[in-house]
Amino acid sequence: MMTDLFSLKDRVALVTGGSRGIGRMIAAGFIAYGARVYISSRKADACEQTARELSKDGGTCIGLPVDASTGEGVQALVAAFAKHEPKLDILVNNAGAAWLAQFDEFPEKGWDKVVDLNLKTPFFLTQAFATALRAAASPARPAKVINIASIDGVSVNMQETYSYAASKAGLIHLTRRMALRLADDNIVMSAIAPGAFATDMNVGARDHTAEVAKRIPLKRIGTDEDMAGAAVYLASRAGDYVVGSTLIVDGGVTYARG
């Protein structure tokens, strides 16, 4: 029914990096639309606290404090989730990192850490959860995988975040490649490229909101509702036919850069 287009009732979601920032915005949106949500984070206290806060109004949010940045961590997260659920309807690959350094000084560790977490982990985490996703998926109600990219993977940001930009551009293309394969299993993969949101990773938008807003065509930074709305759209029936695409949520910045 048209009135149920955005409903997530009876669906199970997992949001990595869900204790704060973009991940928390998405988790809150999923809960508001009826999903049972699991969030993962490498910091146990923050993960559990956010889970409690997001559950206080009657929703269900369960913390899985696991660092999924390594192969061992990926398997640990799969095992922790399996203790609660046999199936997974929605996986959001959100956990990420950035590194800022001048070209002549950019360190190899700033490359490896960022590319591994932003590009390698989403692939292997999706691979590891494929069985649970397939168990939930059907032609009438496909499972969903949403990768969180960035507008820095779409157009050039003048900040010297080389590994971040490369990893997010790679993730956008990886989304296209994986989406074609996963469609065979009734798993729909897409991505979101956020612009300026007030998060710990985007300290400019967080600490200098008015200044950053001046450079955005809509003259404001993104809100929790902007991010939640995009994620709910892709995760729900409304987004079932969106395969391999990246939804840019940036108030027009990408086109203003061009």
TAVEN-V880009 format. One line per field, one symbol per residue. ss: DSSP state (@ for helix, = for strand, . for the rest). psi: psi as a letter, one per 40 degrees, with the letter a starting at -180 (. if undefined). burial: # if it has 24 or more other ideal C-beta (glycine too) atoms within 12 Angstrom, else .. A space follows every 50 residues. Layout:
ss: ???
psi: ???
burial: ???
//
This chain:
ss: .@@@.......=====....@@@@@@@@@@@@...=====...@@@@@@@ @@@@@....=====......@@@@@@@@@@@@.......====....... ..@@@..@@@@@@@@@@@@@@@@@@@@@.@@@@@@@......======.. @@@........@@@@@@@@@@@@@@@@@@@@@@@@.========..=... ..@@@@@.@@@@@........=.@@@@@@@@@@@@.@@@......====. ..@@@@@.
psi: ideedehfheihihhifeeiadddddddddddeeihhhiiiehddddddd dddeedfeihhhhgghhfeiddddddddddddedieihdhhhgdhiiihh iideehiddeddddddddddddddddddeddddddeiiddgiiihhhhbi eeedihheiggdddddddddddddddddddddddefhhhaihgibhigid dgddddefddddddehdefiiiiddddddddddddaddedegheihhhge eeddddd.
burial: .....#.#..################################...##..# #..#....###########...##..##.##...#.############## .........##..#################.###.##...########## #####.#...############.##..##..##.###############. ##.##......##.##...#####.###############.######### #.##....
//
